[in-house]
Amino acid sequence: MKKTKNLFLLVLAIMFFANLTVISGKAQGPLDGEIVDGSLLTSDESAFDEKPLILQNSLEGDIIPFGTYLSNGISGITDKGGGVVYVSGHTNCNRTSDKVQVYLYLERLGNSGWGTVKTHSNIAYNAYKVSAGVSFYVSKGYYYRVRGSHIAKKGSTVESCTTCTSAIYIG
């Protein structure tokens, strides 16, 4: 009788914890796996994109920078839960520039495509890098992505690149 009671309690505990796992799981997006305007639609918790240094000679491992001043740009989006997303971006330079900028565009997928819902930016002077990051409340039930614009200016030289993350579903 005692073995049966212990077995019953064990099965009950397993069922309880299995239900907790299901309850706390992230909602799957209805369009996961599709690509819209270059962005893969996912239910991942975060997504990042980087325009990195470019290999010049893969056999020797030589690299050339993206530009004379601009090295790379990175953008990202993370689901923080409760309808909050964190968007971030970084612009990195090979050397000190007069002005280094990062512009972030939080975009939501609607019936007519991607539309900007929030923006954030940061500028650094006489620097070799700049970062930006901010949390936003968003409407649930949509896919969101971050587009980044990364700019380095030195004198009359202006170099730029863009980044664009995959989209994450906020359910």
CYANA upper distance limits for C-alpha pairs under 8 A (distance plus 0.5 A):
  1 MET  CA      5 LYS  CA      6.82
  2 LYS  CA      6 ASN  CA      6.71
  3 LYS  CA      7 LEU  CA      6.54
  4 THR  CA      8 PHE  CA      6.54
  5 LYS  CA      9 LEU  CA      6.73
  6 ASN  CA     10 LEU  CA      6.65
  7 LEU  CA     11 VAL  CA      6.70
  8 PHE  CA     12 LEU  CA      6.61
  9 LEU  CA     13 ALA  CA      6.58
 10 LEU  CA     14 ILE  CA      6.74
 11 VAL  CA     15 MET  CA      6.70
 12 LEU  CA     16 PHE  CA      6.69
 13 ALA  CA     17 PHE  CA      6.77
 14 ILE  CA     18 ALA  CA      6.51
 15 MET  CA     19 ASN  CA      6.70
 16 PHE  CA     20 LEU  CA      6.94
 17 PHE  CA     21 THR  CA      6.90
 18 ALA  CA     22 VAL  CA      7.05
 19 ASN  CA     23 ILE  CA      6.63
 20 LEU  CA     24 SER  CA      6.61
 21 THR  CA     25 GLY  CA      6.66
 26 LYS  CA     43 SER  CA      7.95
 26 LYS  CA    171 GLY  CA      8.09
 27 ALA  CA     43 SER  CA      7.67
 27 ALA  CA    169 TYR  CA      8.37
 27 ALA  CA    170 ILE  CA      8.26
 27 ALA  CA    171 GLY  CA      6.01
 28 GLN  CA     32 ASP  CA      7.80
 28 GLN  CA     43 SER  CA      6.04
 28 GLN  CA    169 TYR  CA      7.79
 28 GLN  CA    171 GLY  CA      8.04
 29 GLY  CA     41 LEU  CA      8.46
 29 GLY  CA     42 THR  CA      7.33
 29 GLY  CA     43 SER  CA      6.29
 29 GLY  CA    141 GLY  CA      8.50
 29 GLY  CA    143 TYR  CA      8.29
 29 GLY  CA    169 TYR  CA      5.99
 29 GLY  CA    170 ILE  CA      8.40
 29 GLY  CA    171 GLY  CA      7.82
 31 LEU  CA     41 LEU  CA      7.02
 31 LEU  CA     42 THR  CA      8.32
 32 ASP  CA     40 LEU  CA      8.30
 32 ASP  CA     41 LEU  CA      5.47
 32 ASP  CA     42 THR  CA      5.32
 32 ASP  CA     43 SER  CA      7.16
 33 GLY  CA     40 LEU  CA      6.79
 33 GLY  CA     41 LEU  CA      5.99
 33 GLY  CA     42 THR  CA      6.69
 34 GLU  CA     40 LEU  CA      6.40
 34 GLU  CA     41 LEU  CA      6.05
 35 ILE  CA     39 SER  CA      5.80
 35 ILE  CA     40 LEU  CA      4.91
 35 ILE  CA     41 LEU  CA      6.51
 36 VAL  CA     40 LEU  CA      7.11
 36 VAL  CA     41 LEU  CA      7.86
 36 VAL  CA    113 GLY  CA      8.39
 39 SER  CA    145 ARG  CA      8.38
 39 SER  CA    164 CYS  CA      7.98
 39 SER  CA    165 THR  CA      7.15
 39 SER  CA    166 SER  CA      5.13
 39 SER  CA    167 ALA  CA      6.52
 40 LEU  CA    166 SER  CA      5.38
 40 LEU  CA    167 ALA  CA      6.45
 41 LEU  CA    143 TYR  CA      7.57
 41 LEU  CA    166 SER  CA      6.79
 41 LEU  CA    167 ALA  CA      5.34
 41 LEU  CA    168 ILE  CA      6.70
 41 LEU  CA    169 TYR  CA      7.89
 42 THR  CA    166 SER  CA      7.78
 42 THR  CA    167 ALA  CA      6.43
 42 THR  CA    168 ILE  CA      5.52
 42 THR  CA    169 TYR  CA      6.70
 43 SER  CA    168 ILE  CA      5.75
 43 SER  CA    169 TYR  CA      5.48
 43 SER  CA    170 ILE  CA      8.23
 44 ASP  CA    168 ILE  CA      6.28
 44 ASP  CA    169 TYR  CA      7.87
 45 GLU  CA     78 THR  CA      6.28
 45 GLU  CA     79 ASP  CA      5.72
 45 GLU  CA     80 LYS  CA      8.49
 45 GLU  CA    168 ILE  CA      7.30
 46 SER  CA     76 GLY  CA      7.76
 46 SER  CA     77 ILE  CA      5.94
 46 SER  CA     78 THR  CA      4.65
 46 SER  CA     79 ASP  CA      6.63
 46 SER  CA    168 ILE  CA      7.19
 47 ALA  CA     76 GLY  CA      6.12
 47 ALA  CA     77 ILE  CA      5.97
 47 ALA  CA     78 THR  CA      7.17
 47 ALA  CA    145 ARG  CA      8.49
 47 ALA  CA    165 THR  CA      6.23
 47 ALA  CA    166 SER  CA      6.23
 47 ALA  CA    167 ALA  CA      7.51
 47 ALA  CA    168 ILE  CA      7.56
 48 PHE  CA     74 ILE  CA      7.65
 48 PHE  CA     75 SER  CA      6.14
 48 PHE  CA     76 GLY  CA      4.70
 48 PHE  CA     77 ILE  CA      7.07
 48 PHE  CA    164 CYS  CA      8.33
 48 PHE  CA    165 THR  CA      5.65
 48 PHE  CA    166 SER  CA      7.61
 49 ASP  CA     74 ILE  CA      6.17
 49 ASP  CA     75 SER  CA      5.96
 49 ASP  CA     76 GLY  CA      6.98
 49 ASP  CA    163 THR  CA      6.33
 49 ASP  CA    164 CYS  CA      6.38
 49 ASP  CA    165 THR  CA      5.47
 49 ASP  CA    166 SER  CA      8.24
 50 GLU  CA     72 ASN  CA      7.59
 50 GLU  CA     73 GLY  CA      6.14
 50 GLU  CA     74 ILE  CA      4.85
 50 GLU  CA     75 SER  CA      7.11
 50 GLU  CA    163 THR  CA      6.73
 51 LYS  CA     72 ASN  CA      5.85
 51 LYS  CA     73 GLY  CA      5.88
 51 LYS  CA     74 ILE  CA      7.10
 51 LYS  CA    161 CYS  CA      7.87
 51 LYS  CA    162 THR  CA      8.05
 51 LYS  CA    163 THR  CA      7.06
 52 PRO  CA     66 PHE  CA      7.69
 52 PRO  CA     71 SER  CA      7.58
 52 PRO  CA     72 ASN  CA      5.46
 52 PRO  CA     73 GLY  CA      7.47
 53 LEU  CA     63 ILE  CA      7.22
 53 LEU  CA     64 ILE  CA      6.97
 53 LEU  CA     65 PRO  CA      5.66
 53 LEU  CA     66 PHE  CA      6.02
 53 LEU  CA     71 SER  CA      6.80
 53 LEU  CA     72 ASN  CA      6.90
 54 ILE  CA     63 ILE  CA      6.31
 54 ILE  CA     64 ILE  CA      6.19
 54 ILE  CA     65 PRO  CA      6.76
 54 ILE  CA     66 PHE  CA      6.84
 55 LEU  CA     61 GLY  CA      7.53
 55 LEU  CA     62 ASP  CA      6.66
 55 LEU  CA     63 ILE  CA      4.96
 55 LEU  CA     64 ILE  CA      6.78
 56 GLN  CA     61 GLY  CA      8.14
 56 GLN  CA     62 ASP  CA      6.08
 56 GLN  CA     63 ILE  CA      5.56
 56 GLN  CA     64 ILE  CA      6.42
 57 ASN  CA     61 GLY  CA      6.35
 57 ASN  CA     62 ASP  CA      5.77
 57 ASN  CA     63 ILE  CA      7.49
 58 SER  CA     62 ASP  CA      7.13
 65 PRO  CA     70 LEU  CA      7.83
 65 PRO  CA     71 SER  CA      5.93
 65 PRO  CA     94 ASN  CA      7.81
 66 PHE  CA     70 LEU  CA      6.53
 66 PHE  CA     71 SER  CA      5.61
 66 PHE  CA     72 ASN  CA      6.97
 67 GLY  CA     71 SER  CA      6.71
 67 GLY  CA    159 GLU  CA      7.21
 68 THR  CA     94 ASN  CA      7.69
 69 TYR  CA     93 CYS  CA      5.81
 69 TYR  CA     94 ASN  CA      5.75
 69 TYR  CA     95 ARG  CA      6.34
 69 TYR  CA     96 THR  CA      8.06
 69 TYR  CA     97 SER  CA      7.29
 69 TYR  CA    152 ALA  CA      6.95
 69 TYR  CA    153 LYS  CA      8.23
 69 TYR  CA    154 LYS  CA      8.10
 69 TYR  CA    159 GLU  CA      7.67
 70 LEU  CA     91 THR  CA      8.27
 70 LEU  CA     92 ASN  CA      6.85
 70 LEU  CA     93 CYS  CA      4.87
 70 LEU  CA     94 ASN  CA      6.59
 70 LEU  CA    151 ILE  CA      7.71
 70 LEU  CA    152 ALA  CA      6.09
 70 LEU  CA    159 GLU  CA      6.64
 70 LEU  CA    160 SER  CA      7.52
 71 SER  CA     91 THR  CA      8.26
 71 SER  CA     92 ASN  CA      5.88
 71 SER  CA     93 CYS  CA      5.00
 71 SER  CA     94 ASN  CA      5.81
 72 ASN  CA     91 THR  CA      6.58
 72 ASN  CA     92 ASN  CA      5.83
 72 ASN  CA     93 CYS  CA      7.34
 72 ASN  CA    150 HIS  CA      8.42
 72 ASN  CA    161 CYS  CA      8.21
 73 GLY  CA     89 GLY  CA      7.89
 73 GLY  CA     90 HIS  CA      6.18
 73 GLY  CA     91 THR  CA      5.10
 73 GLY  CA     92 ASN  CA      6.79
 73 GLY  CA    148 GLY  CA      8.28
 73 GLY  CA    149 SER  CA      8.35
 73 GLY  CA    150 HIS  CA      6.26
 73 GLY  CA    161 CYS  CA      7.40
 73 GLY  CA    162 THR  CA      7.70
 73 GLY  CA    163 THR  CA      7.29
 74 ILE  CA     89 GLY  CA      5.85
 74 ILE  CA     90 HIS  CA      5.61
 74 ILE  CA     91 THR  CA      7.09
 74 ILE  CA    148 GLY  CA      7.90
 74 ILE  CA    163 THR  CA      7.04
 75 SER  CA     87 VAL  CA      8.07
 75 SER  CA     88 SER  CA      6.14
 75 SER  CA     89 GLY  CA      4.68
 75 SER  CA     90 HIS  CA      7.04
 75 SER  CA    104 LEU  CA      8.14
 75 SER  CA    146 VAL  CA      7.18
 75 SER  CA    147 ARG  CA      7.46
 75 SER  CA    148 GLY  CA      6.23
 75 SER  CA    163 THR  CA      6.74
 75 SER  CA    164 CYS  CA      7.43
 75 SER  CA    165 THR  CA      7.32
 76 GLY  CA     87 VAL  CA      6.17
 76 GLY  CA     88 SER  CA      5.64
 76 GLY  CA     89 GLY  CA      6.74
 76 GLY  CA    146 VAL  CA      6.82
 76 GLY  CA    165 THR  CA      6.88
 77 ILE  CA     85 VAL  CA      7.17
 77 ILE  CA     86 TYR  CA      6.13
 77 ILE  CA     87 VAL  CA      5.04
 77 ILE  CA     88 SER  CA      6.98
 77 ILE  CA    145 ARG  CA      7.19
 77 ILE  CA    146 VAL  CA      6.75
 77 ILE  CA    165 THR  CA      7.99
 77 ILE  CA    168 ILE  CA      8.46
 78 THR  CA     85 VAL  CA      5.99
 78 THR  CA     86 TYR  CA      5.60
 78 THR  CA     87 VAL  CA      7.06
 79 ASP  CA     83 GLY  CA      8.27
 79 ASP  CA     84 VAL  CA      6.83
 79 ASP  CA     85 VAL  CA      5.14
 79 ASP  CA     86 TYR  CA      7.05
 79 ASP  CA    168 ILE  CA      8.29
 79 ASP  CA    170 ILE  CA      7.63
 80 LYS  CA     84 VAL  CA      5.84
 80 LYS  CA     85 VAL  CA      5.89
 80 LYS  CA     86 TYR  CA      7.21
 81 GLY  CA     85 VAL  CA      7.84
 83 GLY  CA    137 TYR  CA      6.09
 83 GLY  CA    138 VAL  CA      5.89
 83 GLY  CA    139 SER  CA      6.92
 83 GLY  CA    140 LYS  CA      6.47
 83 GLY  CA    170 ILE  CA      7.27
 83 GLY  CA    171 GLY  CA      8.34
 84 VAL  CA    135 SER  CA      7.01
 84 VAL  CA    136 PHE  CA      6.06
 84 VAL  CA    137 TYR  CA      5.00
 84 VAL  CA    138 VAL  CA      6.54
 85 VAL  CA    135 SER  CA      6.04
 85 VAL  CA    136 PHE  CA      6.00
 85 VAL  CA    137 TYR  CA      7.03
 85 VAL  CA    138 VAL  CA      7.63
 86 TYR  CA    133 GLY  CA      7.45
 86 TYR  CA    134 VAL  CA      6.17
 86 TYR  CA    135 SER  CA      4.76
 86 TYR  CA    136 PHE  CA      6.94
 87 VAL  CA    104 LEU  CA      8.10
 87 VAL  CA    106 LEU  CA      7.89
 87 VAL  CA    133 GLY  CA      6.02
 87 VAL  CA    134 VAL  CA      6.15
 87 VAL  CA    135 SER  CA      6.82
 87 VAL  CA    136 PHE  CA      8.38
 87 VAL  CA    146 VAL  CA      7.47
 88 SER  CA    104 LEU  CA      7.85
 88 SER  CA    131 SER  CA      7.98
 88 SER  CA    132 ALA  CA      6.01
 88 SER  CA    133 GLY  CA      4.61
 88 SER  CA    134 VAL  CA      7.16
 89 GLY  CA    102 VAL  CA      7.08
 89 GLY  CA    103 TYR  CA      8.20
 89 GLY  CA    104 LEU  CA      7.26
 89 GLY  CA    131 SER  CA      6.21
 89 GLY  CA    132 ALA  CA      5.83
 89 GLY  CA    133 GLY  CA      6.96
 89 GLY  CA    148 GLY  CA      7.29
 90 HIS  CA    102 VAL  CA      6.93
 90 HIS  CA    129 LYS  CA      7.72
 90 HIS  CA    130 VAL  CA      6.26
 90 HIS  CA    131 SER  CA      4.88
 90 HIS  CA    132 ALA  CA      7.01
 90 HIS  CA    150 HIS  CA      8.21
 91 THR  CA    100 VAL  CA      7.51
 91 THR  CA    101 GLN  CA      7.20
 91 THR  CA    102 VAL  CA      6.44
 91 THR  CA    129 LYS  CA      6.01
 91 THR  CA    130 VAL  CA      5.92
 91 THR  CA    131 SER  CA      7.03
 91 THR  CA    150 HIS  CA      6.03
 91 THR  CA    151 ILE  CA      7.70
 92 ASN  CA    128 TYR  CA      6.58
 92 ASN  CA    129 LYS  CA      4.93
 92 ASN  CA    130 VAL  CA      7.26
 93 CYS  CA     97 SER  CA      7.87
 93 CYS  CA    100 VAL  CA      8.46
 93 CYS  CA    128 TYR  CA      5.34
 93 CYS  CA    129 LYS  CA      6.35
 93 CYS  CA    152 ALA  CA      7.66
 94 ASN  CA    128 TYR  CA      7.32
 95 ARG  CA    127 ALA  CA      8.50
 95 ARG  CA    128 TYR  CA      6.09
 96 THR  CA    126 ASN  CA      6.48
 96 THR  CA    127 ALA  CA      5.46
 96 THR  CA    128 TYR  CA      4.92
 97 SER  CA    125 TYR  CA      7.80
 97 SER  CA    126 ASN  CA      5.90
 97 SER  CA    127 ALA  CA      6.08
 97 SER  CA    128 TYR  CA      6.40
 97 SER  CA    152 ALA  CA      6.86
 97 SER  CA    153 LYS  CA      6.37
 97 SER  CA    154 LYS  CA      5.56
 98 ASP  CA    125 TYR  CA      5.97
 98 ASP  CA    126 ASN  CA      5.04
 98 ASP  CA    127 ALA  CA      7.30
 98 ASP  CA    152 ALA  CA      8.20
 98 ASP  CA    153 LYS  CA      6.20
 98 ASP  CA    154 LYS  CA      5.44
 98 ASP  CA    155 GLY  CA      7.49
 99 LYS  CA    123 ILE  CA      7.42
 99 LYS  CA    124 ALA  CA      6.31
 99 LYS  CA    125 TYR  CA      5.07
 99 LYS  CA    126 ASN  CA      6.55
 99 LYS  CA    127 ALA  CA      7.40
 99 LYS  CA    152 ALA  CA      6.41
 99 LYS  CA    153 LYS  CA      5.61
 99 LYS  CA    154 LYS  CA      7.34
100 VAL  CA    123 ILE  CA      6.23
100 VAL  CA    124 ALA  CA      5.72
100 VAL  CA    125 TYR  CA      6.89
100 VAL  CA    126 ASN  CA      8.39
100 VAL  CA    127 ALA  CA      7.18
100 VAL  CA    128 TYR  CA      7.47
100 VAL  CA    129 LYS  CA      6.84
100 VAL  CA    130 VAL  CA      6.73
100 VAL  CA    150 HIS  CA      8.30
100 VAL  CA    151 ILE  CA      6.31
100 VAL  CA    152 ALA  CA      5.13
100 VAL  CA    153 LYS  CA      6.95
101 GLN  CA    121 SER  CA      7.95
101 GLN  CA    122 ASN  CA      6.45
101 GLN  CA    123 ILE  CA      5.03
101 GLN  CA    124 ALA  CA      7.02
101 GLN  CA    130 VAL  CA      6.98
101 GLN  CA    149 SER  CA      8.42
101 GLN  CA    150 HIS  CA      6.33
101 GLN  CA    151 ILE  CA      5.55
101 GLN  CA    152 ALA  CA      6.95
102 VAL  CA    121 SER  CA      6.04
102 VAL  CA    122 ASN  CA      6.09
102 VAL  CA    123 ILE  CA      7.12
102 VAL  CA    130 VAL  CA      7.33
102 VAL  CA    131 SER  CA      7.44
102 VAL  CA    132 ALA  CA      7.53
102 VAL  CA    148 GLY  CA      7.36
102 VAL  CA    149 SER  CA      6.23
102 VAL  CA    150 HIS  CA      5.30
102 VAL  CA    151 ILE  CA      7.04
103 TYR  CA    119 THR  CA      7.91
103 TYR  CA    120 HIS  CA      6.56
103 TYR  CA    121 SER  CA      4.84
103 TYR  CA    122 ASN  CA      7.26
103 TYR  CA    148 GLY  CA      6.08
103 TYR  CA    149 SER  CA      5.52
103 TYR  CA    150 HIS  CA      7.13
104 LEU  CA    119 THR  CA      6.07
104 LEU  CA    120 HIS  CA      5.65
104 LEU  CA    121 SER  CA      6.37
104 LEU  CA    146 VAL  CA      7.07
104 LEU  CA    147 ARG  CA      6.37
104 LEU  CA    148 GLY  CA      5.17
104 LEU  CA    149 SER  CA      7.10
105 TYR  CA    116 THR  CA      6.65
105 TYR  CA    117 VAL  CA      8.12
105 TYR  CA    118 LYS  CA      6.63
105 TYR  CA    119 THR  CA      5.17
105 TYR  CA    120 HIS  CA      7.25
105 TYR  CA    146 VAL  CA      6.02
105 TYR  CA    147 ARG  CA      5.60
105 TYR  CA    148 GLY  CA      6.82
106 LEU  CA    116 THR  CA      6.21
106 LEU  CA    117 VAL  CA      6.35
106 LEU  CA    118 LYS  CA      5.66
106 LEU  CA    119 THR  CA      6.55
106 LEU  CA    144 TYR  CA      7.40
106 LEU  CA    145 ARG  CA      6.48
106 LEU  CA    146 VAL  CA      5.23
106 LEU  CA    147 ARG  CA      7.16
107 GLU  CA    114 TRP  CA      6.43
107 GLU  CA    115 GLY  CA      5.69
107 GLU  CA    116 THR  CA      4.76
107 GLU  CA    117 VAL  CA      6.10
107 GLU  CA    118 LYS  CA      7.72
107 GLU  CA    144 TYR  CA      6.03
107 GLU  CA    145 ARG  CA      5.85
107 GLU  CA    146 VAL  CA      6.56
107 GLU  CA    147 ARG  CA      7.94
108 ARG  CA    114 TRP  CA      6.01
108 ARG  CA    115 GLY  CA      6.00
108 ARG  CA    116 THR  CA      6.95
108 ARG  CA    117 VAL  CA      7.09
108 ARG  CA    142 TYR  CA      7.16
108 ARG  CA    143 TYR  CA      6.30
108 ARG  CA    144 TYR  CA      5.07
108 ARG  CA    145 ARG  CA      7.17
109 LEU  CA    113 GLY  CA      5.93
109 LEU  CA    114 TRP  CA      5.03
109 LEU  CA    115 GLY  CA      7.03
109 LEU  CA    142 TYR  CA      6.98
109 LEU  CA    143 TYR  CA      6.01
109 LEU  CA    144 TYR  CA      6.89
110 GLY  CA    114 TRP  CA      6.66
110 GLY  CA    115 GLY  CA      7.70
110 GLY  CA    142 TYR  CA      8.16
118 LYS  CA    136 PHE  CA      8.45
120 HIS  CA    132 ALA  CA      7.99
120 HIS  CA    133 GLY  CA      8.25
120 HIS  CA    134 VAL  CA      7.93
121 SER  CA    132 ALA  CA      6.78
122 ASN  CA    130 VAL  CA      7.42
122 ASN  CA    131 SER  CA      7.26
122 ASN  CA    132 ALA  CA      6.25
123 ILE  CA    130 VAL  CA      7.04
124 ALA  CA    129 LYS  CA      7.77
124 ALA  CA    130 VAL  CA      6.32
139 SER  CA    170 ILE  CA      8.32
140 LYS  CA    170 ILE  CA      5.74
140 LYS  CA    171 GLY  CA      5.54
141 GLY  CA    169 TYR  CA      7.56
141 GLY  CA    170 ILE  CA      6.18
141 GLY  CA    171 GLY  CA      5.20
142 TYR  CA    169 TYR  CA      6.27
142 TYR  CA    170 ILE  CA      6.22
142 TYR  CA    171 GLY  CA      7.50
143 TYR  CA    167 ALA  CA      6.23
143 TYR  CA    168 ILE  CA      5.82
143 TYR  CA    169 TYR  CA      4.81
143 TYR  CA    170 ILE  CA      6.69
144 TYR  CA    167 ALA  CA      5.59
144 TYR  CA    168 ILE  CA      5.96
144 TYR  CA    169 TYR  CA      6.95
144 TYR  CA    170 ILE  CA      7.90
145 ARG  CA    164 CYS  CA      7.73
145 ARG  CA    165 THR  CA      6.18
145 ARG  CA    166 SER  CA      6.55
145 ARG  CA    167 ALA  CA      4.92
145 ARG  CA    168 ILE  CA      7.03
146 VAL  CA    164 CYS  CA      6.28
146 VAL  CA    165 THR  CA      6.07
146 VAL  CA    166 SER  CA      8.48
146 VAL  CA    167 ALA  CA      8.31
147 ARG  CA    162 THR  CA      7.70
147 ARG  CA    163 THR  CA      6.11
147 ARG  CA    164 CYS  CA      4.80
147 ARG  CA    165 THR  CA      7.07
148 GLY  CA    162 THR  CA      5.98
148 GLY  CA    163 THR  CA      5.39
148 GLY  CA    164 CYS  CA      6.70
149 SER  CA    160 SER  CA      7.69
149 SER  CA    161 CYS  CA      6.68
149 SER  CA    162 THR  CA      5.16
149 SER  CA    163 THR  CA      7.09
150 HIS  CA    160 SER  CA      5.88
150 HIS  CA    161 CYS  CA      5.88
150 HIS  CA    162 THR  CA      6.56
151 ILE  CA    158 VAL  CA      7.56
151 ILE  CA    159 GLU  CA      6.23
151 ILE  CA    160 SER  CA      4.85
151 ILE  CA    161 CYS  CA      7.32
152 ALA  CA    158 VAL  CA      6.38
152 ALA  CA    159 GLU  CA      5.81
152 ALA  CA    160 SER  CA      6.87
153 LYS  CA    157 THR  CA      6.16
153 LYS  CA    158 VAL  CA      5.06
153 LYS  CA    159 GLU  CA      6.98
154 LYS  CA    158 VAL  CA      7.15
